[in-house]
Every structure is written in structure tokens, then in C-alpha cells.
Amino acid sequence: TMLTQLVQHERIRTTHTKAKFLRQHMEKLLTIAKDAEGSIPAQRRIQGILTTEFARKKLILEIAPRMKEVKSHRTRIVRLGTRKGDGAPVSYIELVGNEIEKYEKALAKQERETSTRPDRKEWEKKIFGEEKEVFLTKLKQAKDDLKRLTSEDEALVLSGHLTKEEAERRKVINFQPVKFFQAKLKQVEHDLFILNKDRYDPIKFVPLN
């Protein structure tokens, strides 16, 4: 669905009418996701809306925490003109604070200050480097949380307040943030590898185990 695409890419191009329709539903979805990390009912509602596991995890673990600092207007619509052929008004809709927006702001700032555009490759290296540090921190935090919650559940099992089956089910759920940030870390490491790789170098990127 287009909502899934908007969550995954954070900026998509469509007709202005569809963009306004998406904005209403995206704002509602962001409200649901605000406290979804510890809420099974909220996660089930999101599961019924977004069609990919990656989009669901990204919304809950990455976008929703970022949006807690945004008081209003968590989405933005920008008109792009009309479409060739039928003349339909075209716009893009985006989530505020996305990486494309940051890059464009940096371009504009450097153009104002130096009358030159920043090197795109160097900018991407900087952004990917910062993302890697963030994901490393979040991955460590997720692993610490998993260890703590697993220890708590093991104590509950020993005391007879929790069954082994329920403890295993909760462990699978608690492992999801670790799995998500491991995947994000692999992706940003791959992006950094491609940026630093010589275009004629035949050596391919090998992901971490």
C-alpha cells in the first residue's frame, strides 16, 4: 500500500488528491504508533495496516520515537506542478525529519554560506557514519533490554508466576528490536561500503554474521 511505501521511504510522489488522503491516514497511524512499542493491541492495529514487517518495525522503533518531539504537522505536502498527459496536480508527501530533507537543508545552507554545493558523496558518508553510531547505540540498548527482560521472566518461571511457553513467547517478542537494529546496522554498513568502494573493484560486500 502507499502507506507502507511512505513509511519505508519517508517521501513519495503522487497526485495531490492522494497525498491529502494519505496525510489523514498517516497522521492517525503515527498517533497509534506513538506508544505501540509496549502495546500488543496497537501493534496488531499497525500489522493490519502496513503490509511489510520492515515497515512495521521501522514505524514503531525508528519513526514513532522521532515523532514524539514533533508537536504537530508530522507530515508535509509539497506541490510539484502537473503531470504530463492528464494534467493532474502532482505533489510529494513526506514525514518530517527524514534524511532527504536534512540533505536538502544542508545543500541550501552551504549554498548560502559559500555559494557552492556540498559534495553529495561526502555528505552521504557523514550521514551514514552518524546513522551507524546511532544504530550501534540502539542495538546495545536493545540487547541490554532483552537480557534484563529475559532474566525477569526466568525469575517469574522459577516462582511459578509464568509458564515456560509464555516466557518463550515473550522472549521472541522482546528479540524483535535486536533483530531490527541488526538489520539496520547491516544496511548502513553496506551503504558505507558501496560509497567507499572503487567502482572497478570486483570485491563484493560480505554482510556480518
Secondary structure, 3 states (H helix, E strand, C coil): CHHHHHHHHCEEEEEHHHHHHHHHHHHHHHHHHCCHHHCHHHHHHHHCCCCCHHHHHHHHHHHHHHHCCCCCCCEEEEEEEECCCCCCEEEEEEECCCHHHHHHHHHHHHHHHHCCCCCHHHHHHHHHHHHHHHHHHHHHHHHHHHHHHHHHHHHHHHHCCCCHHHHHHHHHHHHHHHHHHHHHHHHHHHHHHHHHCCCCCCCCCCCCC
